Amino acid sequence: MFVGHYSVSFAAKSIEKSIPLWLLFLAVQFIDVLWGILVLLGIEKVRIVPGITASNALDLYFMPYTHSLLGALWWSLVGFAVYKVLRSRGANTRAAALVGVAIFSHWILDFVVHRPDLGLYNDSHKMGLGLWNYPVLAFALEAILLVVGLILYLRSTVAVTKVGKFAISVFTLILLLVQLATLLGPAPATAPAQAVAALSLYFIFAAMVFWLERQRQ
């Protein structure tokens, strides 16, 4: 899953306005941010195997530190603790817990779409429901989740600028177009290229939403 993860960012922001939306955008992709870094370092492994799923060509055959269930739970606890400490003057326990939930939500949503490549712990007992083998359904799920999250966010905020009336909706449309491009586009040339592309998009989207959030309160 890719842009569907951001539905959790929008939903969490609608619940707790003290959490910056850009931070939630990074939180829901934090496991993948770590994955990209570890792939570039040669610690976690991915192969490009065209046809391995109908949606993408990624054979994610070794990623125990980021995408195992135990690993995801660990990083969620780390996120909770770090946010609680670094935002100690303004953060409440609910806000820190939502950051932790946002991080863990990545594994839950990945479980729905991934082939069995998500380990229970380390690299064992791999699981995944495999919705990526049904690209239309996978894209529809991402779109529905993202739109529902956006609606929750829009209902909990008001535009403070003229741009704020439509910008976040346009941004959501851009996210869906990027998702469609990844589905219909060619397979990445190499594993490092995939990692760099993913990392770039995560931080670009977070930077964009940093500006967009200022248009609504």
C-alpha positions as CSV (number, residue, x, y, z in Angstrom):
1,M,0.0,0.0,0.0
2,F,1.2,3.5,-0.7
3,V,-1.1,6.6,-0.6
4,G,-3.8,4.7,1.4
5,H,-1.5,5.0,4.4
6,Y,-2.2,8.8,4.4
7,S,-5.8,8.2,5.3
8,V,-4.6,7.4,8.8
9,S,-2.7,10.8,8.9
10,F,-5.9,12.7,8.0
11,A,-8.0,10.7,10.5
12,A,-5.5,11.1,13.3
13,K,-5.3,14.9,12.7
14,S,-9.1,15.2,12.9
15,I,-8.9,13.6,16.3
16,E,-5.9,15.4,17.8
17,K,-5.1,18.8,16.2
18,S,-2.0,19.3,18.2
19,I,-0.1,16.8,16.1
20,P,1.4,18.4,12.9
21,L,0.0,16.9,9.8
22,W,3.4,16.7,8.2
23,L,4.6,14.6,11.1
24,L,1.7,12.2,10.7
25,F,2.5,11.9,7.0
26,L,6.0,10.7,8.0
27,A,4.7,8.6,10.8
28,V,2.4,6.4,8.6
29,Q,5.3,5.9,6.3
30,F,8.0,5.6,9.0
31,I,8.4,1.9,8.6
32,D,9.0,2.3,4.8
33,V,11.3,5.2,5.5
34,L,13.4,2.9,7.6
35,W,13.1,0.2,5.0
36,G,14.4,2.5,2.2
37,I,17.4,3.4,4.3
38,L,18.1,-0.2,5.2
39,V,17.8,-1.3,1.6
40,L,20.3,1.3,0.6
41,L,22.7,0.1,3.3
42,G,22.3,-3.5,2.1
43,I,20.7,-4.6,5.4
44,E,17.2,-5.4,4.1
45,K,16.7,-6.9,0.7
46,V,14.4,-6.5,-2.3
47,R,14.5,-7.9,-5.8
48,I,12.8,-6.6,-8.9
49,V,10.8,-9.6,-10.3
50,P,8.3,-8.5,-12.9
51,G,5.0,-10.3,-12.5
52,I,5.5,-11.4,-8.9
53,T,2.3,-9.5,-8.2
54,A,-0.1,-7.9,-10.6
55,S,0.4,-4.5,-9.0
56,N,4.2,-4.2,-8.7
57,A,7.4,-6.1,-9.3
58,L,8.8,-6.0,-5.8
59,D,10.0,-9.2,-4.2
60,L,10.4,-8.0,-0.6
61,Y,12.1,-11.2,0.5
62,F,14.0,-9.9,3.6
63,M,12.8,-7.1,5.8
64,P,12.7,-8.4,9.3
65,Y,13.7,-5.2,11.1
66,T,11.0,-3.0,9.6
67,H,8.1,-5.1,8.3
68,S,7.8,-8.0,10.8
69,L,4.9,-7.7,13.2
70,L,7.3,-7.5,16.1
71,G,9.4,-4.9,14.4
72,A,6.4,-2.8,13.6
73,L,5.2,-2.9,17.2
74,W,8.7,-1.9,18.4
75,W,8.9,1.1,16.1
76,S,5.4,2.1,17.2
77,L,6.5,2.1,20.8
78,V,9.7,4.1,19.9
79,G,7.5,6.7,18.1
80,F,5.2,7.0,21.1
81,A,8.1,7.5,23.5
82,V,10.1,9.9,21.2
83,Y,7.1,12.1,20.6
84,K,6.2,12.1,24.3
85,V,9.7,13.1,25.3
86,L,10.4,15.7,22.5
87,R,6.9,17.3,22.8
88,S,6.8,17.0,26.6
89,R,5.7,20.6,27.1
90,G,2.7,20.4,24.8
91,A,2.1,16.7,24.0
92,N,-0.5,14.7,25.9
93,T,-0.6,10.9,26.1
94,R,-3.4,10.7,23.5
95,A,-1.3,12.6,21.0
96,A,1.7,10.4,21.5
97,A,-0.4,7.3,21.3
98,L,-1.9,8.4,18.0
99,V,1.6,8.9,16.6
100,G,2.4,5.3,17.7
101,V,-0.9,4.0,16.2
102,A,-0.1,5.9,12.9
103,I,3.2,4.1,12.7
104,F,1.7,0.7,13.4
105,S,-1.1,1.3,11.0
106,H,1.4,0.9,8.2
107,W,1.9,-2.8,9.0
108,I,-1.9,-3.4,9.2
109,L,-2.6,-1.9,5.8
110,D,0.4,-3.6,4.3
111,F,-0.9,-6.9,5.6
112,V,-4.0,-6.5,3.4
113,V,-2.1,-5.8,0.2
114,H,1.2,-7.6,0.5
115,R,1.9,-11.2,-0.7
116,P,3.1,-13.3,2.2
117,D,6.3,-11.4,2.9
118,L,5.6,-9.9,6.3
119,G,7.1,-11.9,9.0
120,L,5.7,-12.5,12.5
121,Y,9.1,-11.9,14.0
122,N,12.6,-11.8,12.3
123,D,12.1,-13.4,8.9
124,S,9.7,-16.2,10.0
125,H,6.0,-17.1,9.7
126,K,5.4,-14.8,6.7
127,M,1.9,-13.5,6.0
128,G,0.0,-11.2,3.8
129,L,-3.5,-11.3,2.2
130,G,-2.2,-10.5,-1.3
131,L,-4.6,-7.9,-2.6
132,W,-1.8,-6.6,-4.8
133,N,-2.7,-9.5,-7.1
134,Y,-6.0,-7.7,-7.8
135,P,-4.8,-4.3,-8.9
136,V,-8.3,-2.7,-9.5
137,L,-9.4,-3.7,-6.0
138,A,-6.1,-2.6,-4.5
139,F,-6.3,0.8,-6.1
140,A,-10.0,1.1,-5.1
141,L,-9.2,0.4,-1.5
142,E,-6.4,3.0,-1.4
143,A,-8.7,5.6,-3.0
144,I,-11.6,4.9,-0.6
145,L,-9.4,5.0,2.4
146,L,-7.7,8.2,1.3
147,V,-11.0,10.0,0.5
148,V,-12.6,8.9,3.8
149,G,-9.6,10.3,5.7
150,L,-9.7,13.5,3.7
151,I,-13.4,13.9,4.5
152,L,-12.7,13.5,8.3
153,Y,-10.0,16.1,8.0
154,L,-12.1,18.6,6.1
155,R,-14.9,18.3,8.6
156,S,-12.6,19.0,11.5
157,T,-10.9,22.1,10.0
158,V,-11.9,25.3,8.3
159,A,-10.1,27.2,5.5
160,V,-8.2,30.3,6.6
161,T,-7.1,31.3,3.1
162,K,-8.7,31.1,-0.3
163,V,-6.2,28.4,-1.3
164,G,-7.2,26.4,1.8
165,K,-10.7,25.8,0.3
166,F,-9.5,23.5,-2.4
167,A,-5.7,22.9,-2.1
168,I,-5.8,19.9,0.2
169,S,-8.4,18.2,-2.1
170,V,-6.2,18.9,-5.2
171,F,-3.3,17.5,-3.3
172,T,-5.3,14.3,-2.5
173,L,-6.1,14.0,-6.2
174,I,-2.3,14.3,-6.9
175,L,-1.7,11.5,-4.5
176,L,-4.2,9.3,-6.3
177,L,-2.6,10.1,-9.7
178,V,0.8,9.2,-8.3
179,Q,-0.6,5.9,-7.0
180,L,-2.1,5.2,-10.5
181,A,1.3,6.1,-12.1
182,T,3.1,3.6,-9.9
183,L,0.5,0.9,-10.8
184,L,0.6,1.5,-14.6
185,G,4.2,2.6,-14.9
186,P,7.3,0.5,-15.6
187,A,9.0,-1.6,-12.9
188,P,11.9,0.2,-11.2
189,A,15.3,-0.5,-12.7
190,T,17.0,-1.6,-9.5
191,A,16.2,-2.0,-5.8
192,P,18.2,1.1,-4.8
193,A,16.4,3.1,-7.4
194,Q,13.1,2.0,-5.8
195,A,14.3,2.9,-2.3
196,V,15.5,6.3,-3.4
197,A,12.2,7.0,-5.3
198,A,10.1,6.0,-2.3
199,L,12.1,8.0,0.2
200,S,11.9,11.1,-2.1
201,L,8.2,10.9,-2.4
202,Y,7.7,10.5,1.3
203,F,9.6,13.6,2.2
204,I,8.2,15.6,-0.8
205,F,4.6,14.8,0.3
206,A,5.4,15.7,3.9
207,A,6.9,19.0,2.8
208,M,3.9,19.8,0.6
209,V,1.4,19.0,3.4
210,F,3.5,21.2,5.8
211,W,2.5,24.2,3.6
212,L,-1.0,23.0,2.9
213,E,-1.8,22.6,6.6
214,R,-1.2,26.3,7.1
215,Q,-4.2,27.0,4.8
216,R,-6.6,25.3,7.2
217,Q,-7.1,25.3,11.0
